[in-house]
Structures are given as C-alpha cells and as structure tokens.
Amino acid sequence: MSERSFPWHGFALAVVACIIIAILGVDLGYVALVLIVWLGSLYLVTARPEEARPAPAGPAFTRDNMADLFEHSETPVVITERDRVIIANLSARKLLGGHIVGQDVRMALRQPEAIRLLGREADGAVIVRGLARRTDIWRINRKTLPGELAVIEFVNRTAEADIARAHTDFVANASHELRTPLASIIGYVETLREDVESLEPTMADKFLGTIQREAKRLQELVSDLMSLSRIEAEKHDLPESTLEFSRLVERAAHDAANGHAAELLDFDAAGEFTVRGDRQQLEQLVRNLVDNGFKYGASGEPVTVRIHPKGQGRLRLTVSDRGEGISPEHIPHLTRRFYRTDPGRSRASGGTGLGLAIVKHIVERHRGRLDIDSTLGEGTRVTVTLPVEKDEDQD
C-alpha cells in the first residue's frame, strides 16, 4: 500500500469518546480496548491501494512473430492483407502449396463458396468440398483484423463425414441383412397358416426346416451385431488378465471344428505363450478364423493353425485354408462390416458378413496386427500378431 497521512480528526474523536465512556464508569481496560480497535479501523480505511505500474515495454507484434505463432499449428492457417496471402503456416503450405504466399487468396482456393465468403467484409464460415482431394470436406473460417488483415482457418471435416457415412451404411446394411431372413420366415409362416389343412406333411416339414434355418441365421446375426458392439465399446481398454495362449487357441480351434471337420484340423504350437488378453474375445477370434477356414476352404482339405514366436516379445498365429483363394481387389475390404466376396455362397454357408470385422476389432483391442494373404487356386492365410507378456503369472 502507498503512504498515508495520520487521521488526526478521527484520533481526536476516538479519544474524546473513550474519555466520556470512562467518566460513565466503564472499566478502563475495556476503554483501552475500544480505543485500540477504533484507531486500527481508522488506519485501515485510510489506506490507499498502490497505483498500477505500467507493464514493461516488449517487442512489437510483427508479421514475423505472427508467422512464428501459427507455423507449427496442426490446423492450416493463412493470414491475408487486402486478400493477398502474407503468411501461411506449414500445414497450410502442405494443403495448398508453398506458392500461395504472395498470391491472391481467391486464386489460391478456387472454390466458389470460399470466394463468396472472402468477398464479404464480415466474418464468417463456409463448407467446401474437394479443396485438396476430391472427397475432402473442409470448413473455412474467416476473421477480419484491423489494418485490412484477415485470418483464414481451415478445419478438416472429412473424418467426421466418413464416420457419419459409415454409420449410415452400417444401419442400411444391418437393416437389409435382418430384413431378408425375416421376410422368409413371415412368408413361410403365412403359407403354412393359409394351407394348414391341405398342405402335405412333407412340404410342411420342408417349410418348417426353412423357417428354422432362417431363424438361426437371424439369431447368429443379432449375436454377431451385439458382439461387435461390445468389442467396439471396449476397443480402447487394454485387457488386464494374462493367460496361456496356445492352450486357448487349441481349445477354441477344436470347438470351431466340431463334428466331422475335427479330423481335418491341423494344429501346432511352438511352445507356450503368455499374453495379456480377454479370454472370451480371443476364443471368439480363433473360432471365427477357423470357422471361415472350413466354410471357404476346399471340401475335405485341412485347415492349418500354427503359433510361432515372432522376434522379441511377440507371437504369430496363422490360420490357413486350401480353398479357391480371394482376388487381390477384395482383400483390403474383407474386414468391413457385411462385406462379402461372394454374397450367395456366404449366405448359403451361414456367414453373417461380420466375422472378420469382429476379428479386426479384437486384434486392435489387444494391440496386435491383422494380415490377410491369399492366392487364387491355392488358399488364404490369416495372420494375427500379438505382444507376449513376460514374467507374469498366468490366469
């Protein structure tokens, strides 16, 4: 606080008042206490706050340090003066090219919506498509500054649009997959009800068999959709349990190859491997891969399951069949939901189109890698690489 003058008038009033209180017979100790409190209050109320000190003079805000401010931002930013680009950060130069510095920003963008935005004096935003690539979607924000300057920011909305499109496609595909068996079930039930008296037992049994098959297909589809939803919800949560992987794979593989296919399962593991994982999800991964091997492999040919170490701290699980193989153009899309290389064959074999999508998400949750190799006329091999735990107690 700053210096203050002594409050003589208040001091005199306080002394007079205390003398009067003492004359009235109040104890002198109380009188002295009142005087001290009164004088302290006078001292505080007469204090004045310190005057604000001017901030030390710093360097002027120049174009150079404006450029430094935005240079390493992940968002492309352009600063213009009278619509001419004077600053473009690294992200903007990668997006639009280094030649834009010094250009008229309207010539650099060449987008009618963006040019209309830049032609207005007010701030604003606009959505443009195909700014750098044909499928890109960008939001361009413009903020005007004094001195005929403007800051133009480019926000990439392509990923958001892709996610929204994927959700729309997923709902459409799921609806189609559910509608097909439902329509079949309803049609056969209506036929049975209309001709229940005249329908031959053999034909009725055939209809009932179709209804049962389509109902099981519907049940499997709903089960896979629920599994995929749960796995996606947990995708970013690293499993906490550790387990012995070779025994888990052997047991799950034999479950998938139950019945007559059991003798065609060729399993081998080069030792025991402890991994950190979700037991139920890893068993589902193995069952899906082995089941696909028997469905799409050649009839009577074995499905090979191998577990081997890979480098330091990783293992490799491979599931191979000896079927017709898959054309190279299909391989990048195999893990998409409901994607089928041969829809008729897949439905006839009971496939839901979600098996490899589930496998992909399980592998991602376990911090692994999924690779699919196929040769036409020879077969398909699916490889899963997972990290191995060391010096951990097993489940």
Sequence and secondary structure as in RCSB ss.txt:
>XXXX:A:sequence
MSERSFPWHGFALAVVACIIIAILGVDLGYVALVLIVWLGSLYLVTARPEEARPAPAGPAFTRDNMADLFEHSET
PVVITERDRVIIANLSARKLLGGHIVGQDVRMALRQPEAIRLLGREADGAVIVRGLARRTDIWRINRKTLPGELA
VIEFVNRTAEADIARAHTDFVANASHELRTPLASIIGYVETLREDVESLEPTMADKFLGTIQREAKRLQELVSDL
MSLSRIEAEKHDLPESTLEFSRLVERAAHDAANGHAAELLDFDAAGEFTVRGDRQQLEQLVRNLVDNGFKYGASG
EPVTVRIHPKGQGRLRLTVSDRGEGISPEHIPHLTRRFYRTDPGRSRASGGTGLGLAIVKHIVERHRGRLDIDST
LGEGTRVTVTLPVEKDEDQD
>XXXX:A:secstr
       HHHHHHHHHHHHHHHHTT  HHHHHHHHHHHHHHHHHHT                HHHHHHHHTT SS
 EEEEETTEEEEE HHHHHHH GGGTTSBHHHHH  HHHHHHHHSSS EEEEEE SSSTT EEEEEEEEETTTEE
EEEEEE HHHHHHHHHHHHHHHHHHHHHHHHHHHHHHHHHHHHHTTTTS HHHHHHHHHHHHHHHHHHHHHHHHH
HHHHHHHHTTTS    EEEHHHHHHHHHHHHT GGGGGGEEEEESS  EEE  HHHHHHHHHHHHHHHHHHS TT
  EEEEEEE SSSEEEEEEE  SS   TTTGGGTTSTT  SSHHHHHHTT  S HHHHHHHHHHHTT EEEEEEE
TTTEEEEEEEEE   S    
